[in-house]
Amino acid sequence: MNTPLGNLLKKIHQDERGAVSIETILVVAAIAVPILIFMMKVGFPYIRDNVFKKGMDDLIGESKNAYDQTWETPNNFSN
């Protein structure tokens, strides 16, 4: 291939300057993806069921207590 396009493709194909960074990214991804999958399968249900649900139950309970207390206090504006 002695055409300008062929020379450009040959030049691009022989250039390996970014190969190390691509390999590093692939290694990091190969390590990170299984960890993320494990965290989504095991960690998220634990957080959802134990931490988030408990926090929401506490919030609902406290809001009910606050609502009940507002109706139990005497009205200061009536004479």
Backbone bond lengths (Angstrom), bond angles and torsions (degrees), N, CA, C in turn:
res aa  C-N    CA-C-N  psi(-1)  N-CA   C-N-CA  omega(-1)  CA-C   N-CA-C  phi
1 M - - - 1.443 - - 1.527 109.46 -
2 N 1.269 116.45 102.74 1.453 120.19 177.46 1.518 111.52 -107.93
3 T 1.289 117.08 19.37 1.460 120.46 177.09 1.525 108.75 -84.83
4 P 1.315 117.46 159.16 1.472 118.84 178.33 1.534 112.58 -58.87
5 L 1.339 116.94 -38.34 1.460 119.44 178.41 1.523 110.82 -66.72
6 G 1.310 117.27 -40.89 1.463 121.12 178.21 1.515 111.85 -63.65
7 N 1.341 116.66 -41.61 1.468 119.98 177.61 1.528 111.08 -64.46
8 L 1.335 116.66 -39.17 1.461 120.26 178.39 1.527 111.12 -64.23
9 L 1.334 116.98 -44.87 1.464 120.35 179.17 1.525 111.54 -63.55
10 K 1.334 117.05 -39.95 1.461 120.94 178.95 1.533 110.27 -65.08
11 K 1.331 116.05 -40.92 1.458 120.47 179.81 1.530 111.08 -65.97
12 I 1.327 116.97 -42.31 1.465 120.79 178.88 1.521 110.70 -66.36
13 H 1.329 117.10 -40.02 1.458 120.88 -177.60 1.530 111.66 -67.71
14 Q 1.314 118.16 -32.71 1.463 121.40 -178.26 1.527 112.97 -82.18
15 D 1.320 117.43 -14.58 1.462 121.21 -178.50 1.528 109.46 -78.26
16 E 1.341 117.41 117.22 1.461 121.92 -177.62 1.526 111.97 -116.94
17 R 1.322 117.93 25.55 1.462 120.29 -176.90 1.522 112.64 -66.08
18 G 1.325 119.36 -35.04 1.458 121.42 -177.78 1.519 114.12 -91.99
19 A 1.331 117.22 4.50 1.464 120.40 -175.15 1.531 112.00 -64.95
20 V 1.309 117.47 -39.47 1.463 120.65 -177.62 1.525 110.25 -66.70
21 S 1.323 117.02 -42.04 1.463 118.54 179.97 1.525 111.21 -68.13
22 I 1.320 117.58 -36.91 1.472 120.72 177.09 1.526 109.75 -64.78
23 E 1.323 117.36 -43.01 1.464 120.54 179.11 1.529 110.89 -63.57
24 T 1.314 116.89 -39.97 1.462 120.72 178.38 1.523 110.82 -63.33
25 I 1.322 116.69 -43.61 1.464 120.85 178.31 1.523 110.57 -62.03
26 L 1.318 117.77 -41.51 1.465 120.95 179.68 1.531 111.55 -65.85
27 V 1.325 117.66 -38.53 1.469 120.54 178.37 1.528 110.22 -66.33
28 V 1.322 116.48 -44.24 1.467 120.00 178.60 1.523 110.19 -62.52
29 A 1.326 117.24 -41.87 1.467 120.54 178.61 1.521 110.98 -65.22
30 A 1.337 117.40 -38.05 1.465 120.53 179.42 1.525 111.34 -65.81
31 I 1.314 117.38 -27.46 1.460 120.68 176.95 1.526 110.69 -84.73
32 A 1.326 117.12 -40.59 1.464 121.31 -173.32 1.522 113.13 -74.36
33 V 1.317 118.56 -37.01 1.471 120.83 -175.58 1.529 112.05 -62.43
34 P 1.334 120.57 -48.13 1.474 118.35 177.09 1.527 113.21 -62.84
35 I 1.334 116.81 -35.38 1.462 119.22 177.80 1.518 110.23 -64.67
36 L 1.329 117.32 -43.58 1.465 120.57 178.48 1.521 111.80 -63.98
37 I 1.330 117.08 -40.67 1.469 120.22 178.54 1.527 109.90 -63.70
38 F 1.327 117.20 -43.71 1.464 120.91 178.18 1.525 110.92 -60.79
39 M 1.330 116.89 -44.87 1.460 120.34 -179.62 1.525 111.44 -64.08
40 M 1.322 117.60 -36.56 1.459 120.03 179.60 1.523 111.21 -71.60
41 K 1.330 117.31 -36.37 1.462 120.80 -178.29 1.526 112.55 -79.39
42 V 1.317 118.31 -37.31 1.459 121.86 -174.64 1.528 111.47 -105.11
43 G 1.310 117.17 -49.03 1.453 120.98 -173.42 1.507 114.20 -72.14
44 F 1.324 117.88 -42.93 1.463 119.97 -176.16 1.522 112.68 -63.90
45 P 1.348 120.28 -44.94 1.473 117.85 176.77 1.527 112.58 -60.89
46 Y 1.322 117.70 -36.85 1.466 120.42 177.63 1.525 110.47 -63.42
47 I 1.315 116.22 -47.17 1.467 120.18 179.94 1.519 110.22 -64.09
48 R 1.332 117.05 -43.42 1.461 120.91 -178.29 1.525 110.90 -63.71
49 D 1.329 116.90 -46.04 1.463 120.58 -173.94 1.524 112.85 -78.59
50 N 1.309 118.20 -36.55 1.464 120.28 -173.91 1.521 113.61 -97.72
51 V 1.295 117.31 -45.63 1.459 119.95 -173.86 1.522 111.07 -88.38
52 F 1.327 117.00 -56.01 1.460 120.65 -175.25 1.520 111.69 -66.96
53 K 1.329 117.17 -44.37 1.465 120.11 -178.79 1.527 110.51 -64.73
54 K 1.333 117.36 -41.21 1.463 120.37 177.83 1.521 110.38 -63.39
55 G 1.317 117.02 -42.32 1.456 120.27 178.32 1.517 112.03 -63.62
56 M 1.327 117.19 -41.17 1.467 120.18 178.85 1.527 110.90 -68.07
57 D 1.333 117.50 -40.00 1.468 120.12 177.31 1.530 111.00 -62.63
58 D 1.337 116.50 -42.19 1.465 119.93 177.18 1.522 110.85 -63.00
59 L 1.318 116.42 -41.45 1.459 120.41 -179.66 1.520 111.13 -64.81
60 I 1.324 116.94 -43.05 1.466 120.58 178.87 1.525 110.29 -65.02
61 G 1.329 116.72 -43.21 1.464 120.21 178.79 1.519 112.03 -62.12
62 E 1.324 116.99 -43.33 1.463 120.39 179.79 1.520 111.32 -67.66
63 S 1.340 117.13 -36.52 1.466 118.10 179.16 1.529 110.48 -68.98
64 K 1.337 117.67 -35.02 1.470 120.03 175.79 1.525 110.22 -65.98
65 N 1.338 116.67 -40.53 1.466 120.16 177.87 1.523 110.83 -63.23
66 A 1.324 116.82 -41.77 1.461 119.93 179.69 1.520 110.47 -65.83
67 Y 1.326 117.15 -39.50 1.463 120.75 178.91 1.526 110.53 -65.01
68 D 1.332 116.57 -43.76 1.466 120.50 179.68 1.527 111.23 -64.47
69 Q 1.316 117.56 -37.74 1.460 120.78 -179.23 1.521 111.91 -68.80
70 T 1.327 117.80 -31.76 1.469 118.85 179.70 1.516 110.61 -68.31
71 W 1.323 118.55 -30.34 1.461 120.48 -179.73 1.523 112.34 -86.85
72 E 1.339 116.97 -16.19 1.463 120.07 179.13 1.520 112.40 -85.60
73 T 1.320 118.66 -23.07 1.463 120.27 -178.54 1.520 109.85 -76.05
74 P 1.303 117.29 143.90 1.466 119.44 179.57 1.516 110.77 -69.28
75 N 1.297 115.33 150.61 1.450 121.10 179.68 1.527 108.60 -78.55
76 N 1.298 117.28 117.61 1.462 121.97 -177.08 1.523 112.58 -78.62
77 F 1.308 117.99 -10.92 1.458 120.42 -175.55 1.524 113.18 -92.35
78 S 1.307 118.13 -10.81 1.469 118.85 -179.72 1.523 109.76 -86.19
79 N 1.306 116.57 137.96 1.468 121.64 179.80 1.490 110.90 -115.24
